[in-house]
C-alpha cells in the first residue's frame, strides 16, 4: 500500500514538473513524507537506515523551500503587472 502511495506521489510530482506547475514542489514534499515514513519503519528494524531518513528530511526541507519560493515569485510577478 505505502509503495503504491510512493509511486503515485512520484508520478504526480513529475507530471506537475512537466506542466510547470508551482505545485510540483508540494507534490515532491508529499512524496518525501511518504518516503520518510517508509524509511522510519525500516529503521525500526535496522538502525543503519536512520541516515536515509535524515537525507529525505533534507529533501523535504528543500521541497518546502521550493514551494514557498515559487509562491513568492508568483506574487512578485503579479504585482509587477
ZADO-706311 format. One line per 2 residues: number of its first residue (from 1); their letters; for each residue x, y, z of N, C-alpha, C. Coordinates in pm, whole numbers, padded with zeros to 5 digits, always signed. Layout:
N
NUM> a> X:Y:Z:X:Y:Z:X:Y:Z | ... .
//
This chain:
81
1> xx> +00083:-00120:+00000:+00000:+00000:+00000:+00087:+00126:+00000 | +00183:+00133:+00092:+00265:+00254:+00100:+00354:+00270:-00023 .
3> xx> +00398:+00158:-00081:+00476:+00169:-00204:+00389:+00225:-00317 | +00263:+00189:-00319:+00171:+00244:-00420:+00154:+00394:-00401 .
5> xx> +00147:+00437:-00276:+00135:+00580:-00247:+00262:+00652:-00294 | +00377:+00591:-00269:+00505:+00649:-00313:+00508:+00664:-00465 .
7> xx> +00470:+00561:-00536:+00470:+00567:-00682:+00371:+00672:-00731 | +00255:+00679:-00669:+00154:+00776:-00709:+00202:+00919:-00686 .
9> xx> +00257:+00947:-00568:+00305:+01083:-00541:+00423:+01118:-00631 | +00506:+01021:-00663:+00618:+01046:-00755:+00565:+01082:-00894 .
11> xx> +00469:+01007:-00941:+00412:+01033:-01073:+00347:+01171:-01078 | +00272:+01206:-00974:+00207:+01337:-00969:+00312:+01448:-00969 .
13> xx> +00418:+01430:-00892:+00524:+01531:-00885:+00591:+01551:-01021 | +00622:+01441:-01089:+00684:+01451:-01221:+00589:+01516:-01320 .
15> xx> +00463:+01478:-01316:+00364:+01537:-01405:+00353:+01688:-01383 | +00346:+01730:-01257:+00335:+01873:-01228:+00462:+01948:-01268 .
17> xx> +00577:+01883:-01256:+00701:+01944:-01301:+00696:+01964:-01452 | +00652:+01862:-01523:+00639:+01869:-01669:+00545:+01981:-01710 .
19> xx> +00437:+01999:-01636:+00338:+02102:-01667:+00380:+02240:-01616 | +00496:+02249:-01552:+00549:+02374:-01498:+00454:+02435:-01394 .
21> xx> +00392:+02349:-01316:+00300:+02394:-01212:+00379:+02428:-01086 | +00343:+02536:-01017:+00412:+02568:-00892:+00386:+02465:-00782 .
23> xx> +00288:+02380:-00803:+00256:+02279:-00703:+00345:+02156:-00711 | +00440:+02155:-00805:+00529:+02040:-00817:+00606:+02017:-00688 .
25> xx> +00648:+02126:-00624:+00727:+02113:-00501:+00641:+02057:-00387 | +00513:+02091:-00385:+00423:+02035:-00283:+00407:+01885:-00304 .
27> xx> +00400:+01843:-00430:+00388:+01700:-00459:+00515:+01626:-00421 | +00631:+01686:-00449:+00756:+01624:-00407:+00767:+01619:-00255 .
29> xx> +00716:+01722:-00187:+00716:+01722:-00041:+00628:+01608:+00012 | +00512:+01588:-00050:+00426:+01477:-00009:+00497:+01343:-00032 .
31> xx> +00567:+01333:-00143:+00643:+01211:-00171:+00752:+01191:-00065 | +00818:+01300:-00026:+00922:+01290:+00077:+00864:+01242:+00210 .
33> xx> +00745:+01290:+00244:+00680:+01246:+00369:+00654:+01096:+00364 | +00605:+01048:+00251:+00581:+00903:+00236:+00711:+00826:+00252 .
35> xx> +00816:+00874:+00186:+00945:+00804:+00195:+01003:+00810:+00335 | +00987:+00923:+00403:+01034:+00933:+00541:+00963:+00829:+00628 .
37> xx> +00833:+00818:+00611:+00758:+00719:+00690:+00804:+00576:+00659 | +00825:+00547:+00532:+00872:+00413:+00493:+01009:+00383:+00553 .
39> xx> +01099:+00480:+00546:+01233:+00456:+00599:+01236:+00455:+00751 | +01144:+00527:+00816:+01134:+00517:+00963:+01093:+00375:+01000 .
41> xx> +00997:+00321:+00927:+00955:+00182:+00953:+01071:+00085:+00933 | +01148:+00108:+00827:+01263:+00022:+00801:+01371:+00038:+00908 .
43> xx> +01390:+00162:+00955:+01495:+00186:+01054:+01459:+00132:+01192 | +01332:+00102:+01214:+01292:+00039:+01341:+01349:-00103:+01350 .
45> xx> +01369:-00164:+01235:+01426:-00299:+01233:+01577:-00297:+01213 | +01627:-00196:+01143:+01769:-00186:+01113:+01810:-00040:+01131 .
47> xx> +01881:-00009:+01239:+01911:+00129:+01275:+02000:+00201:+01173 | +02068:+00128:+01089:+02157:+00194:+00993:+02079:+00274:+00887 .
49> xx> +01948:+00256:+00877:+01866:+00328:+00781:+01828:+00468:+00829 | +01864:+00504:+00950:+01831:+00636:+01003:+01892:+00746:+00916 .
51> xx> +02010:+00720:+00861:+02074:+00821:+00776:+01990:+00851:+00652 | +01917:+00752:+00602:+01830:+00773:+00486:+01711:+00861:+00526 .
53> xx> +01661:+00842:+00648:+01552:+00927:+00699:+01599:+01072:+00703 | +01720:+01093:+00752:+01776:+01229:+00759:+01791:+01287:+00618 .
55> xx> +01835:+01207:+00525:+01850:+01251:+00387:+01716:+01297:+00329 | +01612:+01217:+00346:+01482:+01255:+00293:+01421:+01373:+00368 .
57> xx> +01458:+01389:+00495:+01415:+01508:+00569:+01478:+01633:+00508 | +01603:+01623:+00465:+01668:+01735:+00397:+01600:+01764:+00264 .
59> xx> +01564:+01659:+00190:+01490:+01677:+00065:+01357:+01746:+00092 | +01290:+01707:+00199:+01163:+01769:+00235:+01182:+01918:+00262 .
61> xx> +01286:+01953:+00335:+01313:+02095:+00362:+01336:+02171:+00231 | +01409:+02112:+00140:+01434:+02175:+00011:+01307:+02191:-00072 .
63> xx> +01221:+02091:-00068:+01095:+02099:-00143:+01001:+02202:-00084 | +00996:+02213:+00046:+00912:+02315:+00110:+00967:+02454:+00074 .
65> xx> +01098:+02469:+00077:+01160:+02596:+00037:+01127:+02628:-00109 | +01133:+02529:-00195:+01100:+02549:-00336:+00957:+02594:-00355 .
67> xx> +00865:+02534:-00282:+00724:+02572:-00293:+00704:+02716:-00247 | +00763:+02750:-00134:+00750:+02886:-00082:+00812:+02986:-00180 .
69> xx> +00925:+02952:-00238:+00991:+03041:-00334:+00906:+03063:-00458 | +00845:+02957:-00509:+00756:+02971:-00625:+00640:+03063:-00592 .
71> xx> +00582:+03047:-00475:+00468:+03132:-00436:+00511:+03279:-00429 | +00627:+03304:-00368:+00676:+03442:-00359:+00704:+03501:-00496 .
73> xx> +00763:+03422:-00583:+00792:+03469:-00718:+00661:+03502:-00792 | +00562:+03419:-00775:+00432:+03443:-00840:+00372:+03574:-00791 .
75> xx> +00378:+03600:-00661:+00326:+03725:-00606:+00402:+03846:-00659 | +00535:+03836:-00667:+00615:+03946:-00721:+00579:+03973:-00868 .
77> xx> +00560:+03869:-00944:+00527:+03885:-01085:+00387:+03945:-01102 | +00294:+03907:-01017:+00159:+03964:-01026:+00160:+04113:-00989 .
79> xx> +00241:+04151:-00893:+00250:+04292:-00853:+00316:+04376:-00963 | +00407:+04317:-01037:+00481:+04391:-01141:+00392:+04421:-01262 .
81> x> +00285:+04347:-01279:+00199:+04366:-01397:+00110:+04481:-01378 .
//
